[in-house]
């Protein structure tokens, strides 16, 4: 299991580096969000949250509301797992508003 985890991290960081060299903000945000998933699934909430906040900042800067909503869901899950329920509810609310806005 550790080998798969290490390989996932390695390939995600490799892809992230390429997107950074290309200054592809959508790709950067996507790979950071992939790191959120990897770290969350391996009980590393601090690392997951750091990458989620980076991805959120990038997605907000390019007005990618769908990704902003998705990342807010990830952040809400991290907060809920850490029993930070008020913050989780705030992030869920943001995500719902953005998803509703995108579907209009």
C-alpha positions in Angstrom: 0.0 0.0 0.0 2.8 2.4 0.9 4.3 1.8 -2.6 1.1 2.9 -4.3 0.9 6.0 -2.1 4.5 6.9 -2.8 4.0 6.4 -6.6 0.8 8.5 -6.6 2.6 11.3 -4.8 5.6 11.1 -7.1 3.5 11.2 -10.3 1.2 14.0 -9.0 4.2 16.2 -8.0 5.8 15.5 -11.4 2.6 16.6 -13.2 2.4 19.6 -10.9 5.9 20.7 -11.8 5.1 20.5 -15.5 2.0 22.6 -15.0 3.9 25.1 -13.0 6.6 25.4 -15.7 3.8 26.0 -18.2 2.1 28.5 -15.9 -1.1 26.4 -16.5 -3.2 27.5 -13.5 -6.1 25.1 -14.2 -3.6 22.2 -14.3 -1.9 23.4 -11.2 -5.2 23.6 -9.3 -6.2 20.2 -10.5 -2.9 18.6 -9.4 -3.1 20.4 -6.0 -6.6 19.0 -5.6 -5.3 15.6 -6.5 -2.8 16.0 -3.6 -5.7 16.9 -1.3 -7.4 13.6 -2.2 -4.1 11.6 -1.8 -3.3 13.1 1.6 -6.9 12.9 2.9 -7.1 9.3 2.0 -3.9 8.6 4.0 -5.0 10.5 7.1 -2.8 13.5 6.5 -5.2 16.4 7.0 -2.7 19.1 7.5 -1.0 18.4 4.2 -4.4 18.0 2.5 -5.6 21.4 3.9 -2.4 23.2 2.8 -2.8 22.0 -0.8 -6.5 22.7 -0.8 -6.0 26.3 0.2 -3.3 26.7 -2.5 -5.7 25.2 -5.1 -8.5 27.4 -3.8 -6.5 30.6 -4.2 -5.4 29.7 -7.7 -9.0 28.7 -8.8 -10.4 31.9 -7.3 -7.8 34.0 -9.2 -9.0 32.6 -12.6 -12.7 32.6 -11.6 -13.1 28.9 -12.0 -16.2 28.7 -9.8 -16.8 25.0 -10.4 -13.3 24.1 -9.1 -13.7 26.6 -6.3 -16.9 24.8 -5.3 -15.2 21.4 -5.5 -12.3 22.5 -3.4 -14.6 24.0 -0.8 -16.2 20.6 -0.5 -12.8 19.0 0.1 -12.0 21.6 2.7 -15.3 21.0 4.4 -14.6 17.3 4.6 -11.2 18.0 6.1 -12.7 20.3 8.7 -15.5 17.8 9.5 -13.0 15.0 10.0 -11.2 17.3 12.4 -14.5 18.1 14.2 -14.3 21.7 13.1 -18.0 21.6 12.3 -18.7 25.4 12.0 -15.9 25.8 9.5 -17.1 22.7 7.6 -20.7 24.1 7.4 -19.4 27.4 6.1 -17.4 25.6 3.4 -20.3 23.4 2.5 -22.5 26.5 2.2 -20.0 28.2 -0.1 -19.9 25.1 -2.3 -23.7 24.8 -2.6 -24.0 28.5 -3.6 -21.4 28.1 -6.3 -22.9 24.9 -7.6 -26.3 26.5 -7.7 -24.9 29.5 -9.5 -23.1 27.3 -12.1 -26.3 25.4 -12.8 -28.4 28.5 -13.7 
